[in-house]
Amino acid sequence: MYLHLGQNIIVHEEEIIGIFDLEITSQSHRTRTYLNRIERNRQVVNVSEELPKSFVVCAKPKERRKQTVYISQLSSQTLLRRSEAGIQTESL
């Protein structure tokens, strides 16, 4: 199964480590430090043309240390519902 993150970006659900609400989690010093480090390492993909609402941490199952963070304009709840609904690329 695949998850559509917005702006024609689709990731395989096996690659998803976590889906996070940007406003809530960015209040944590650890989260801000993590996002700054990931951004400095050029591992952030912005798929939002509007105000970002969530971020999704992904990595290939065998390469968990090589993470990519997708910044999305979709809320974490919307992404979670899509994930639970099992949206497949054929239905997009």
C-alpha positions as CSV (number, residue, x, y, z in Angstrom):
1,M,0.0,0.0,0.0
2,Y,1.0,3.6,-0.6
3,L,0.3,6.9,1.1
4,H,-0.3,10.1,-0.9
5,L,1.4,13.0,1.0
6,G,0.3,15.8,-1.4
7,Q,1.8,17.4,-4.5
8,N,2.0,14.1,-6.3
9,I,4.3,12.6,-3.7
10,I,3.6,9.0,-2.8
11,V,5.5,6.8,-0.3
12,H,5.3,3.1,0.4
13,E,3.7,2.5,3.8
14,E,6.6,0.2,4.7
15,E,8.9,3.2,4.6
16,I,6.9,5.3,7.1
17,I,8.4,5.6,10.5
18,G,6.0,8.2,11.8
19,I,3.5,10.9,11.0
20,F,3.6,14.0,13.2
21,D,1.6,17.1,13.7
22,L,4.1,19.9,13.0
23,E,2.6,22.5,15.4
24,I,2.4,20.2,18.4
25,T,5.8,18.4,18.0
26,S,7.8,21.5,17.0
27,Q,7.2,22.8,20.6
28,S,9.7,20.2,21.8
29,H,13.4,21.1,21.8
30,R,14.3,17.6,20.7
31,T,12.0,17.7,17.7
32,R,13.3,21.1,16.6
33,T,16.9,19.9,16.9
34,Y,16.1,16.8,14.9
35,L,14.3,18.8,12.1
36,N,17.2,21.3,12.0
37,R,19.8,18.4,11.7
38,I,17.7,16.6,9.0
39,E,17.4,19.9,7.0
40,R,21.1,20.6,7.3
41,N,21.8,17.2,5.8
42,R,19.4,17.9,3.0
43,Q,17.0,15.1,3.9
44,V,13.9,17.3,3.9
45,V,11.4,17.3,1.0
46,N,8.8,20.0,1.1
47,V,5.6,18.9,-0.6
48,S,3.6,21.8,0.7
49,E,2.7,24.9,-1.3
50,E,0.7,26.2,1.7
51,L,1.2,26.4,5.4
52,P,2.8,23.1,6.5
53,K,0.8,21.1,9.0
54,S,2.6,17.8,9.4
55,F,5.8,15.9,8.7
56,V,6.3,12.3,7.8
57,V,9.6,10.5,8.6
58,C,10.4,7.8,6.1
59,A,13.3,5.4,5.5
60,K,13.8,2.2,3.5
61,P,13.1,-0.8,5.8
62,K,16.8,-1.9,5.7
63,E,18.2,1.6,5.8
64,R,16.5,3.1,8.9
65,R,19.5,5.5,9.5
66,K,19.0,7.2,6.1
67,Q,15.8,9.0,6.8
68,T,13.8,11.5,4.6
69,V,11.4,13.9,6.2
70,Y,8.4,15.1,4.0
71,I,6.8,18.3,5.1
72,S,3.1,18.2,4.1
73,Q,0.3,20.7,4.0
74,L,-2.1,17.9,5.0
75,S,-2.9,17.4,8.6
76,S,-1.5,14.4,10.5
77,Q,-5.1,13.2,11.0
78,T,-5.8,13.3,7.3
79,L,-2.6,11.4,6.5
80,L,-3.5,8.8,9.2
81,R,-7.0,8.4,7.8
82,R,-5.6,7.9,4.3
83,S,-3.1,5.3,5.7
84,E,-5.9,3.5,7.6
85,A,-8.1,3.5,4.5
86,G,-5.4,1.8,2.5
87,I,-5.3,4.3,-0.4
88,Q,-3.5,2.6,-3.3
89,T,-1.9,4.4,-6.2
90,E,-4.5,2.9,-8.6
91,S,-7.3,4.9,-6.8
92,L,-5.4,8.3,-7.1
